[in-house]
Every structure is written in C-alpha cells, then in structure tokens.
Amino acid sequence: MANTVSYNLRSPAVKRLLQEARELQQDKCSDYNAQPLEDNLFEWHFVIRGPDGTEFEGGRYHGRILLPSEYPFKPPNLMLMTPNGRFELNKKICLSITGYHPEYWLPAWGIRTVLLGLLGFMTTKSNGAIGGIDYSESERKILAQRSRNWKCITCDLTNIETLPDDNNKSVVNNDSDVPQFSFVYEEQKKPTQDNSSKNGNSSHSQPEIINSEDTPSSNDQPHQPHQQPDQPSSHQPHQQPSQQLLQQQQQQQNETTPTPPISAYVIDAMIVILVSIVIALLAKKLS
C-alpha cells in the first residue's frame, strides 16, 4: 500500500514509520505481512500466519495497528478483525507492549515486535484471562480454514492473497525479540484500576507483566486483602521517634549549626570605649 499523502519528514514518528515500512517490505518472513494504509501512515493493516503444529495452522488472521503521533516514544494499539477463536474482534487489545501499558514500552520496539509478540501469544491458553476466548480446538481449526479467504474491505484482498502459502521456515519460535505480555481491553482498564484502589493497592505501583499461560484464572483464586506488617492501629497517633534518635538529630544540628555573629550591642560598646580612650588621650595631651 503506497503512501500518497504528504507528511512532515522532520517528524520522528514519520521518519520511523517510513523506515519500518521499507524494512518490512524487504522482510522475507512468511509469518506476517504489514503495511500502512495509502491515505494514513499512522494506521497499518497486517496479516499473520497461524503457527504450525497448532490448531491455528494454515490460518491467516487480519488486524489493525493504530499508531500515535508520538510513536515510537508511545506504543501503538492493536486489534484483530478475522475470527480466530483466541481473541475477540475489533477491540483494542491492551497488551504490555501496546497503549494499555506505556510504562513498559521501549522506543526500540516496533511493529515487528508487536506482531511477533502476538504470534507467540496465540498458542497459549487463556486460563480465564481478560480478553481470552476459550474456543475448542476443533472450532479453531474450522476458523483457521475459513480465515484464509476472509477479505478486508479496506485492503480489498483476502488473507491468503496478502500472505500466500510459503515453505519458508517460521522464525517466531526462535526469535529472541518476542516479549511476554498480558492483555485486557481498553474499556476494562478503568474498572480494573478502580478495583485495585479499593483493595488498598498504591496508585503508584506498576502492574506486573504476566504470561497468561502461567497465571490461573482470577475466578479460581479467592480474594486476599493486602497484608500489612504488624503495626499499631491506624486510629492511634503516629509513633514518636525514639529518644536516641532525637539525640542524634540534635547532635547533628549542633555540629552543622554555624557560630552566630557577634552581637551589634557588643560592637557598639567597644566603639564607645575606644572613642572614650582616644578623647582622654587628646585631653591629656592638650593639657
């Protein structure tokens, strides 16, 4: 999809996206294909191939990548459009490498990183994680076969036309750039944060990067309140510092406190005495 719209070539986002478009165009990997829209450099469409040896084998899955104007300093958003049995459709999937967790995003990551991460996560079990779909293996196989002829209205191409069958070896399983990440939906972000604040979690704490495969469902775990160390009741006044600590602080203050200047009264008195001596000497000399 050739870009026909003029952009500010001095923009870091435009420079980066044009560079990634050239690199992905030259990329011979048969696991994914991604290109920007002709009229919008900040929206990309992609097709990924279902991993071999899984219920997704042979499938082709179409999706969108929405990039912010601050890219690559802020992460993109991601959504899938082809029925797949693993992710819901046409919703922003909030991964730790997308706009849901900007605190985890690294500017060195790019569109290829997002695609490889998505491919690596498709074969994991949802285990009740937010946004997961627990379709059966047989249903996913049926969807994989149907996905090949799924056609994007915007691209006007079927998935198999965009990413045809190829005997090239997949690089996903051996790629060290594939990150681990968790996912939730954008509209579920606020309720999740509200629940966390009600449970006593600090608003400044960062969520963990969780691999859904290793995390049991939240429904399977009873709620446990955050345990605080043994401390006096919150209704009691704050505990005063120990006497020893106060003495150490007083000693440090005494060591660091500068010597106060001589009082002005003392200086005035000394001046008066000197003037009196001078007058007395002059009087004695004149007499």
VOMIDREN-374716 format. One record per residue (C-alpha): residue number from 1; y, z, x; chain. Coordinates in nm, 2 decimals, decimal comma, always signed. Each point is the difference from the previous one (the first is absolute). Layout:
marlum; c2; c3; c1; zavo
NUM; Y; Z; X; A $
...
END
This chain:
marlum; c2; c3; c1; zavo
1; +0,00; +0,00; +0,00; A $
2; +0,30; -0,12; +0,19; A $
3; +0,32; +0,21; -0,03; A $
4; +0,29; -0,22; -0,13; A $
5; +0,26; +0,28; -0,05; A $
6; +0,25; +0,08; +0,27; A $
7; +0,01; +0,35; +0,14; A $
8; +0,20; +0,20; +0,25; A $
9; -0,19; -0,07; +0,31; A $
10; +0,16; +0,30; +0,17; A $
11; -0,17; +0,24; -0,25; A $
12; -0,29; +0,19; +0,17; A $
13; -0,20; -0,04; -0,32; A $
14; +0,04; -0,38; -0,01; A $
15; -0,08; -0,03; +0,37; A $
16; -0,31; +0,21; -0,04; A $
17; -0,13; -0,18; -0,31; A $
18; +0,05; -0,34; +0,15; A $
19; -0,18; +0,11; +0,31; A $
20; -0,29; +0,14; -0,21; A $
21; -0,01; -0,32; -0,21; A $
22; -0,04; -0,21; +0,31; A $
23; -0,27; +0,23; +0,15; A $
24; -0,20; +0,01; -0,32; A $
25; +0,02; -0,37; -0,04; A $
26; -0,16; -0,04; +0,34; A $
27; -0,25; +0,28; -0,07; A $
28; -0,35; -0,15; -0,03; A $
29; -0,16; +0,31; -0,16; A $
30; -0,20; -0,09; -0,32; A $
31; +0,04; +0,35; -0,15; A $
32; +0,35; -0,05; -0,13; A $
33; +0,29; -0,24; -0,07; A $
34; +0,36; +0,11; -0,06; A $
35; +0,32; -0,20; -0,03; A $
36; +0,35; +0,07; -0,14; A $
37; +0,11; -0,17; -0,32; A $
38; +0,21; -0,31; +0,03; A $
39; +0,31; +0,16; -0,16; A $
40; -0,04; +0,36; +0,11; A $
41; -0,08; +0,10; +0,36; A $
42; -0,04; +0,36; -0,11; A $
43; -0,29; -0,06; -0,24; A $
44; -0,33; -0,12; +0,15; A $
45; -0,32; -0,10; -0,18; A $
46; -0,34; +0,05; +0,17; A $
47; -0,37; -0,06; -0,05; A $
48; -0,26; +0,22; +0,16; A $
49; -0,37; -0,07; +0,03; A $
50; -0,26; +0,25; -0,12; A $
51; -0,18; +0,17; +0,29; A $
52; -0,34; -0,14; +0,08; A $
53; -0,31; +0,21; -0,09; A $
54; +0,18; +0,17; -0,29; A $
55; +0,03; -0,06; -0,37; A $
56; +0,33; -0,17; +0,08; A $
57; -0,17; -0,27; +0,22; A $
58; +0,12; -0,35; -0,09; A $
59; +0,29; +0,13; -0,20; A $
60; +0,37; -0,10; +0,05; A $
61; +0,27; +0,24; -0,11; A $
62; +0,36; -0,09; -0,05; A $
63; +0,29; +0,24; +0,03; A $
64; +0,38; +0,04; +0,06; A $
65; +0,19; +0,17; +0,28; A $
66; +0,35; +0,11; -0,08; A $
67; +0,22; +0,06; +0,31; A $
68; +0,32; +0,21; +0,01; A $
69; +0,32; -0,13; +0,16; A $
70; -0,05; +0,28; +0,26; A $
71; -0,33; -0,14; +0,11; A $
72; -0,16; +0,07; +0,26; A $
73; +0,17; +0,34; +0,00; A $
74; -0,12; +0,07; -0,35; A $
75; -0,35; -0,09; -0,13; A $
76; -0,09; -0,27; -0,26; A $
77; -0,15; +0,05; -0,34; A $
78; -0,34; -0,15; -0,09; A $
79; -0,17; -0,10; -0,32; A $
80; -0,32; -0,20; -0,10; A $
81; -0,01; -0,27; -0,26; A $
82; -0,37; -0,11; -0,01; A $
83; -0,25; +0,21; -0,18; A $
84; -0,22; +0,17; +0,26; A $
85; -0,15; +0,32; -0,13; A $
86; +0,15; +0,21; +0,28; A $
87; +0,37; +0,01; -0,07; A $
88; +0,20; -0,03; -0,32; A $
89; +0,22; -0,31; -0,05; A $
90; +0,37; -0,07; +0,02; A $
91; +0,10; +0,35; +0,10; A $
92; +0,16; +0,12; +0,32; A $
93; -0,28; +0,16; +0,19; A $
94; +0,14; +0,29; +0,20; A $
95; -0,17; +0,02; +0,34; A $
96; +0,10; +0,19; +0,30; A $
97; +0,09; -0,34; +0,15; A $
98; +0,22; -0,11; -0,29; A $
99; +0,31; +0,12; -0,17; A $
100; -0,16; +0,31; -0,14; A $
101; +0,00; +0,17; +0,34; A $
102; +0,28; -0,13; +0,21; A $
103; -0,04; +0,30; +0,23; A $
104; -0,32; -0,14; +0,13; A $
105; +0,12; -0,36; +0,04; A $
106; +0,04; -0,14; +0,36; A $
107; +0,23; -0,30; +0,06; A $
108; -0,27; -0,14; +0,23; A $
109; -0,22; -0,05; -0,30; A $
110; +0,03; -0,32; -0,21; A $
111; -0,15; -0,20; -0,27; A $
112; -0,32; -0,06; +0,19; A $
113; -0,04; +0,38; +0,03; A $
114; +0,03; +0,04; -0,37; A $
115; -0,25; -0,27; -0,07; A $
116; -0,25; +0,14; +0,25; A $
117; +0,04; +0,35; -0,14; A $
118; -0,06; -0,13; -0,36; A $
119; -0,31; -0,19; +0,11; A $
120; -0,14; +0,31; +0,18; A $
121; +0,06; +0,22; -0,31; A $
122; -0,16; -0,23; -0,26; A $
123; -0,35; +0,10; +0,11; A $
124; +0,06; +0,37; -0,04; A $
125; -0,09; +0,20; -0,30; A $
126; +0,29; +0,12; -0,22; A $
127; -0,16; +0,35; -0,07; A $
128; +0,25; +0,05; -0,28; A $
129; +0,30; -0,07; +0,22; A $
130; +0,32; -0,10; -0,17; A $
131; +0,00; -0,37; -0,07; A $
132; -0,36; -0,06; +0,07; A $
133; -0,23; -0,20; -0,23; A $
134; -0,36; +0,10; -0,02; A $
135; -0,15; -0,33; -0,11; A $
136; -0,37; -0,04; +0,05; A $
137; -0,14; -0,22; +0,29; A $
138; -0,12; -0,26; -0,25; A $
139; +0,34; -0,02; -0,17; A $
140; +0,17; -0,04; +0,34; A $
141; -0,23; -0,28; +0,10; A $
142; +0,08; -0,19; -0,33; A $
143; +0,37; +0,05; +0,06; A $
144; -0,04; -0,12; +0,36; A $
145; -0,15; -0,33; -0,12; A $
146; +0,27; -0,04; -0,26; A $
147; +0,28; +0,08; +0,24; A $
148; -0,06; -0,32; +0,20; A $
149; +0,15; -0,22; -0,27; A $
150; +0,27; +0,25; -0,10; A $
151; +0,33; -0,19; +0,01; A $
152; +0,34; +0,14; +0,08; A $
153; +0,27; -0,15; -0,23; A $
154; +0,27; +0,04; +0,27; A $
155; -0,20; -0,16; +0,28; A $
156; -0,18; -0,25; -0,23; A $
157; -0,31; +0,03; +0,21; A $
158; -0,34; +0,16; -0,06; A $
159; -0,11; +0,27; +0,24; A $
160; -0,27; -0,21; +0,15; A $
161; +0,25; -0,28; +0,06; A $
162; +0,23; +0,24; +0,18; A $
163; -0,28; +0,16; +0,20; A $
164; -0,30; -0,23; +0,01; A $
165; -0,35; +0,09; +0,12; A $
166; -0,02; +0,02; +0,38; A $
167; -0,27; +0,09; +0,24; A $
168; +0,24; +0,18; +0,24; A $
169; -0,09; +0,35; +0,08; A $
170; +0,18; +0,28; -0,18; A $
171; +0,22; +0,21; +0,22; A $
172; +0,06; +0,29; -0,24; A $
173; -0,28; +0,23; +0,10; A $
174; +0,09; -0,03; +0,37; A $
175; +0,38; +0,02; -0,04; A $
176; +0,16; +0,31; +0,15; A $
177; +0,32; -0,05; -0,20; A $
178; -0,16; +0,09; -0,33; A $
179; +0,15; +0,34; -0,11; A $
180; -0,15; +0,26; -0,23; A $
181; +0,21; +0,05; -0,31; A $
182; +0,00; +0,15; -0,35; A $
183; +0,15; -0,16; -0,31; A $
184; +0,16; +0,10; -0,33; A $
185; +0,22; -0,19; -0,24; A $
186; +0,38; +0,00; +0,00; A $
187; +0,03; +0,15; -0,35; A $
188; -0,23; +0,28; +0,10; A $
189; +0,20; +0,10; +0,30; A $
190; +0,25; +0,23; -0,18; A $
191; -0,27; +0,19; -0,20; A $
192; -0,19; +0,06; +0,32; A $
193; +0,31; +0,14; +0,17; A $
194; +0,08; +0,22; -0,30; A $
195; -0,35; +0,14; +0,00; A $
196; +0,02; +0,07; +0,37; A $
197; +0,33; +0,19; -0,04; A $
198; -0,14; +0,21; -0,28; A $
199; -0,30; +0,10; +0,22; A $
200; +0,24; +0,14; +0,25; A $
201; -0,02; -0,28; +0,25; A $
202; +0,31; -0,04; +0,22; A $
203; +0,21; -0,31; -0,08; A $
204; +0,04; -0,06; +0,37; A $
205; -0,38; -0,03; +0,08; A $
206; -0,14; -0,34; +0,05; A $
207; -0,31; -0,12; -0,19; A $
208; -0,31; -0,06; +0,20; A $
209; -0,14; -0,35; +0,07; A $
210; -0,33; +0,02; -0,19; A $
211; -0,29; -0,24; +0,01; A $
212; -0,13; -0,01; -0,36; A $
213; -0,36; -0,04; +0,12; A $
214; +0,01; +0,35; +0,16; A $
215; +0,19; +0,17; -0,28; A $
216; -0,17; +0,13; -0,32; A $
217; +0,16; -0,05; -0,33; A $
218; +0,28; +0,23; -0,10; A $
219; -0,20; +0,07; -0,32; A $
220; -0,29; +0,13; +0,20; A $
221; +0,21; +0,26; +0,18; A $
222; +0,13; +0,31; -0,18; A $
223; +0,37; +0,07; +0,05; A $
224; +0,06; +0,25; +0,27; A $
225; +0,34; +0,16; +0,04; A $
226; +0,16; -0,01; +0,34; A $
227; -0,10; +0,31; +0,18; A $
228; +0,28; +0,19; +0,17; A $
229; -0,06; +0,25; +0,28; A $
230; +0,00; +0,37; -0,08; A $
231; +0,37; +0,08; -0,07; A $
232; +0,19; +0,26; -0,21; A $
233; +0,07; -0,10; -0,36; A $
234; +0,27; -0,25; -0,05; A $
235; +0,19; +0,26; -0,21; A $
236; +0,04; +0,23; +0,30; A $
237; +0,30; -0,03; +0,22; A $
238; -0,04; -0,19; +0,33; A $
239; -0,16; +0,20; +0,27; A $
240; +0,27; +0,13; +0,25; A $
241; -0,05; -0,09; +0,37; A $
242; -0,16; +0,27; +0,22; A $
243; +0,22; +0,24; +0,19; A $
244; -0,13; -0,14; +0,33; A $
245; +0,11; -0,35; -0,10; A $
246; +0,35; +0,13; -0,09; A $
247; +0,03; +0,17; +0,33; A $
248; -0,10; -0,32; +0,18; A $
249; +0,26; -0,20; -0,19; A $
250; +0,27; +0,26; +0,07; A $
251; -0,09; +0,00; +0,37; A $
252; +0,03; -0,38; +0,01; A $
253; +0,33; +0,01; -0,18; A $
254; +0,13; +0,26; +0,26; A $
255; -0,12; -0,22; +0,29; A $
256; +0,16; -0,31; -0,14; A $
257; +0,33; +0,15; -0,14; A $
258; +0,29; -0,07; +0,24; A $
259; +0,22; +0,28; +0,13; A $
260; +0,30; +0,04; -0,23; A $
261; +0,34; -0,08; +0,15; A $
262; +0,24; +0,27; +0,11; A $
263; +0,21; +0,14; -0,29; A $
264; +0,35; -0,13; -0,03; A $
265; +0,13; +0,36; -0,03; A $
266; -0,14; +0,08; +0,35; A $
267; +0,17; -0,30; +0,15; A $
268; +0,33; +0,09; -0,16; A $
269; -0,02; +0,35; +0,13; A $
270; -0,07; -0,12; +0,35; A $
271; +0,30; -0,23; -0,02; A $
272; +0,23; +0,29; -0,11; A $
273; -0,12; +0,21; +0,29; A $
274; +0,06; -0,27; +0,25; A $
275; +0,35; -0,07; -0,14; A $
276; +0,08; +0,37; +0,02; A $
277; -0,11; +0,02; +0,36; A $
278; +0,21; -0,30; +0,09; A $
279; +0,31; +0,15; -0,17; A $
280; -0,06; +0,33; +0,17; A $
281; -0,02; -0,17; +0,34; A $
282; +0,32; -0,20; -0,06; A $
283; +0,19; +0,31; -0,12; A $
284; -0,11; +0,20; +0,31; A $
285; +0,11; -0,29; +0,23; A $
286; +0,34; -0,03; -0,17; A $
287; +0,07; +0,37; +0,03; A $
END
